[in-house]
Amino acid sequence: MGKILIVDDDATFLDILGNYIKTYYPLLDVETCTSPVKALNAIRKQKIDLLLVDLEMPMLDGAKIFKYATDAGIDKNRIVILSGRDADYLHEHFPMGTCLAVLNKYEAKQKDVLNMIFSSMQRKAAS
């Protein structure tokens, strides 16, 4: 329990988030991918405990990645949708229960939700 795949076309955001997880949650295995098309292979071939997906990406958006992941067998409750959009927009497109969470990736308060998720995974990985 501890494999995380983050898919986001913003390389800077990926570096920051990936390094943050590696620093504060060392038991978690983080893989990042800037290409949504390349992420499909990782989704299909790996056991992923948590998938974080940016909603707005070129070629394949987060909604299509979400659909592909759930069709490939990833539980919807192991998927977090990230976006720069406001909460109302996100909840309109991903109503409660559709996935684990929808978060605005630029709001500092949203970091608390991710920390709760990462902390829970770290505890499970330690046991």
N, C-alpha and C positions, 0 to 999 in steps of 0.2 A: 504494500500500500504506500504509494508515494511518487508515482510517475505523473508528471504534469507536462502537457503540451500546450504551448501558447502560440497562437497564430495571429499575427498582426503585421500589416505591411509597413508599419512605422518602426524601422530598425532601432532608432534611439529609444523609443518606448520599450521595445523588447529587451534591449541591453539593460536598461534601468531596472525593469521588473525582474528579469532573469537573475541579475546580480543581487538584487534585494532578497529574493527567495534563497539563493545559494548562501548568502551571508547569515540570514536570520533563521533559516529552516534547513540546516545542512543535511538532514536525513532525506530530504525530498530530491528527487531526480527531475531536473528541469530541462526540457528541450524547447527551443524556440524556432519558429519558422516564419520568414517574411513572405513566403510564397504560398498562397492558399492552394494552388494546384499541387505543389510538392507536399503540402500537409496531408493531402488525401492518402498518400502512400503510408505515412506515419500512422494515420488513423486506422488504416486497414490492417497494418502489419504488427502493431504494438498493442500491448495491454496498457491502456491509459486510465489512470484513476481520476484525473481532472483535466478537462479541456477548457481553455480560455480562448475565446474567439472574438476578434474585432468584427463588428457588424458591417462597417463600410470598408471594403477592399476591392481592388480592381479584379476583373475576370470572374472571381467567385466571391460573393459577399458572405457575410457571417450566417445569414439565414440558410443559404445553400450548404455551407459547411456543416451547420447544425443538422440539417436533414440527412446529409451523407453520413455523419457520425452516428446518428440514432439508427439509421438503416443498417450501419455496420455493427451495431450491437452495443454502442456506448449508451449507458443509461442517461436519460435526459437530466436526471438529478446530479450528474457529474459534469454538467456543462454550464459555463458562465459566459454570458454574452457581454462584451465590452463595447463601449461606444462613446463618442463625444456628444451624443444627443442627450436631451434632457430626459428626466425620468418618465414624464407623461408619454413621450414618444415611444420610449423603450417598452413601457408596460402596455401600450396599445398594440405593439407588434409582437410582444412576448408576454402575454398575460401570466399572472401568478400561476405557478404550477407547470408552466411550459418547460422550464429549465430550473437549475439551481438558483440562479440569480441573473439579473440584468443590472449592469453597473455603468455609471458614467466614469470613464477612466481618468478624467481630469479633476474630479472633485475629491478633495482630501478626505472627506468623511467616508467615501466609498472604500478607501484603503482599509478601514476598520473591518468591513465585511470580508475583504480578501484575507486579512490577518486571521480572522476567526476560522476561515476555511483552511488556511495553511497550518494554523496551530493544531486543528483537529487532525489533519493528515500527519503532521509531525508526531503527535502523540501515538497514533496508530502505527506509524512506521517504527517507533521506538519499542513497541510491545511485541 
